């Protein structure tokens, strides 16, 4: 992975080497542990804030996707509804009986 310096700093673990903004970290020929990279790219260092940032994403190993064997899908025919014989009549019954009332009584006018 490649990192770029975002804040000037002196690397106390590399003979006080000065890194300026825009420099590549680590310098060519220097190997740095993952813990050191994490320390400098987060707030877990003496300054309390990141001084480098990742400029090249980590290369991931290609992952092979294995598809499960496809099984044929069974098709199930829906059952047909049973035929029902019904008597058809032309008369329709009133579904709700209506109560008949005498209506309002009128008051006598004086």
Secondary structure, 3 states (H helix, E strand, C coil): CCEEECCCEEECCCCCEEECCCCEECCCCCCCCHHHHHHHHCCCCCCCCCCEEECCCCCCCCCCCCCCCCCCCCCCCCCCCCCCCCCCCCCCCCCCCCCCCCCCCCCCCC
